[in-house]
Amino acid sequence: MSGWLDGYVTLITGGGSGIGRAVAERFLAEGAAVTIVGRDRDQLADVLRATADPSRLHTFTTDVRDSEGLHAAVAETVERFGKLDTLVANAGVWDYQRQLTRLTANEIDAAFDEVFSINVKGYLLAAEAAWPELVKTRGSIVMTLSNASFYVNGGGPLYTASKHACLGLMRELAYELAPKVRVNGVACGGMNTDLRGPETLALRDRSIGASFAKRQGTPPIPLHDSSTDPRDFTAPYVLLAAREQSGPITGHAISVDGGIGVRGFARAAGGDHL
């Protein structure tokens, strides 16, 4: 049985773990050839070992802040698979809801540069490296956004601002690259992944998966019993990548967050403890 992405070629940043790995595995299952980009060589090798058909998976080790590395990843993808249809801009870090009142000026100065250079500049650099090939195939870019692209308290000021910036970046690129390249986003809610924090806040070794392991009670979202497995968040990526299914869609973000946008009021202010 054929998949939705038979014959497609995709490059995914942050493809070694979490939602990036889940999207890579889903795209492979849908028939695509995939290049995963990440800075952890061991993670990438683990994905390759677990792949049923390694001939359709290529790995490339670089940091998304490295423009030369991203250009080389695109070039190797085209050399191996012949073209590029889809860029999934995905690599990111979370600030673990570090509020303004718990940040010093020096921490803000350092962590702002790190969070924005990965979460925002990393997306823009990946798009800069990929757009000429995407124009050739009339391809698309799919960005991993967040419910924090729309709502507050999904992170602290650094993460929330970065994800709001990604939403604006997605919309701007959708305008600038039309009509040749479609640009959309998937705004994910909380997932049980190995998402890490900024090194500048000493959070590089902290995994969001540990927070999920300690979680008790009902999550404050309408679909509070919905899955937090990243594999269950991948269908919108397939939809937006498949031009046969979403050809007229650009500049749009699909929310996959358990319905937080229709949640009722919980608390009037976040600073009652001050």
N, C-alpha and C positions, 0 to 999 in steps of 0.2 A: 504494500500500500504506500502510495507516495505521500510525502509530507508537504506542508505549506511552503517550505523554503527549499525545495529541491532545486539545485543549481545555484543557489545564492552563496555569496562569499561575505563573511562578516568578520570584523575586527572588534574585539571587546577589551576595553581597558579595565583593570582591576578584575581580570578574569580568573584569578587563582583561587578565590574563595567567595563565600557569601552569595549575594544575588548575581554577581558577575559569573561565578562558576555555574550557578543554576541556569542562567540564561544560556551560557555556552553549551551545557549538556542538553538543554531543550532545543536549541537551534540545530545541534548535531542530530538529535532524534527526528527533527523535522526535515532533515536532508541537506542542511547547509554544510559548507566547509568553513572552518572557524580558526582565526588566530586569536589567542588570548595573550594579553600583555599584562605584566605585573613586575614588581620589583623583588619578589621572593621566588628565586629559582626553584626551590624545593616544592613550593605549592604548585607551580606550573607543571613540574615533573609528575606530581601526584595526580593531577587532572589527566595528563597524557597517559599514565599507566592505567587509569580507570576507564579509558575510552575504548569502546568496542571496535571502532574503526579509526586507528591512529593516522591513517593516510589522509583523513579529512580534518585533522587538528594540528595546528602549528603553534609553537610557543615562542614568545619573545620577551626577554628580560630587559626592562628599562623602567625608569621613573617617569610618570606622566608630566613632570615638570621639565623634562629633557626633550626639547624640540627635535634635536638630531636623532634621538632614539625613536621618537614617534614616526618621523619620516622614514627611518630605516625599517620600522615595523610594517608600515604601509608598503614600502618597496618589496620587502620579502613576501608579504601576502600576495601581491600582484605577481611576483615572480613564480611563486609556488602554485597559486590557484588561478592565475590568469586575469583577475579583475578584483574589484571591491564593490559590493552592493550596499553594505550596511555598516555604519560605525555605531557601536553602542558605547557611549561615553559614560563611564560608571564609577571609576576609582574615586574613593572619598574617605574622609575621616569624620568622626563625630566628636563633639566637645563635651559629651556627658553632662549636658545641661549646666555647665559652669556659668553661673549668673554674674552679671556685672559687679555686684557687691562682693563677689568672691574672687575677683581678678584685680591684680595690681596693674599699674600703668605699664610696667616692664613686661608683664605676662601678656597683656593685650598687644603690645607692640610686636612681640615675637610670635605669639600664637595667631594673630590676625594674618600675618604674612604666610605662615605655614598653612592654615586652613584655607585661605583664599587661593593660594598658589596650587593646592591640590584640587580642591572642590570646584573652583571656577576657572582658573587659568589652565588647569589640566584639561578641562573640557574644550576650552577655546584652542589650545595648542593641538589637541587631537583633531578638531575640526579643520584647523589650518593645514594639517598634514594630509588629511583625507579628502578634502573637497574636490581637488582636480579629478581624482579617480571616481568619485561619486557622481560628478557631472557626466562622465563618460557613460555610466550605467543608468543614469536617471535614478540614482539610489536614494538612500535616506540616512538620517542620523536619528538615533533614539537615545535620549538622555535619561539617566536615572535621577529623578527629582525626589521629592519627599513631601509628606504632609506639611513639613516645615517650610516648604516653598509657598504655602498659603496661610498657615496658622502659626501662632506663637506657642512657645513652651514645648516644641518638639526638640528643642536643643536650647543652648544658651544664645547670647547675642551673636557670637561668632558663627556658629553653625546656621542659625536661622537666617542671618544676613547673607551667608554664602548661598544657601539654597533659594532664597528669594532672588539672588543675583542669577542663579542658574536658570530660573524660570524666565527672567528677562532676556538672558542670553539665548535661550531656546527660541523665544518669540522673534528676537531680532534676526537670528540666523535663518529662521523660517522665511522671513521677508527677503533677506539679502540673497539667499540661494534659490528662491523660487524663480522660474518654474522648474528648474532642472533637478533640485534636490529637496526632498521633504524633510522637515525637522520637527520632531515631536518628543514628548517626554512621558515617563511613567512615574507618577508620584506615589512612592511606596510608603506604607506605614511601618511600624516597628516589626522587625524580623529577627529571628534567632540566628544570628550569624557571628562571624569572627571580626566584625567591624571594630577597628581600633581608634584610639584617640591621638591627639597631636603630641609629638615628641617634646615640643616646647612647654607643654603642661605636664610632663612626666606621665603621659597616658598612653604611650606607644605599646606597652605590654598589657594594657587592660582591654578585655574583649567584652562586647555587649552580650555575648552568650553567657558570661558569668552573671550578668544582671538578670537575664531571663531565668537562670537556675535558681535565683533567690526570690523571684517574684511570687507574691502571694495575693490572693483575692482576685477579683474580676477586673480585667482591663476596662478603663472608662471609655469604651467605644460601643456604638450600637451593636455591631457584630462581635460581641465580646468573646464568643466561642469560636471565632474564625481562626484559621491556621496562621502560624507565625513561621512556617517552613518556607524558605525563599523559593523552593521549587513551585509553590502554589501561587507565586506572584509573577510567573514568567509568561503567561498567555498574552498579556497586552503587548509585550515586546515582540512576540511573533506576529500579532495582528498588525502592529505599526510597521514592522519590517517588510511584510508581504504586500507588495504594491497591488497585487490582484485583490487583496482584501481591504486595503485602506488607501488606495491611490488618490482619492480626493482630499485626504486629511493631512493638514500641516499646521504647525503652530498650536497644537493641542496637547494638553496633558491629561492622561487618564489616571484618575485617583484610585489607588488600590490600598486603602487604608482602614478598612473596617467601618467606613461611614462616619468618620470624625466630623465631616462637614455638616452633618445633620444632628450632632449631639447637642443636647440641651445645656443650659448654664450649669456650671459646677461650682465655681467660686468667682466672686466679683473682681478680686484683685490678687495679684501674686506677691504683694509686698506687705501683707498684714503682719508679718513677723518682724518688720524693721522697727 
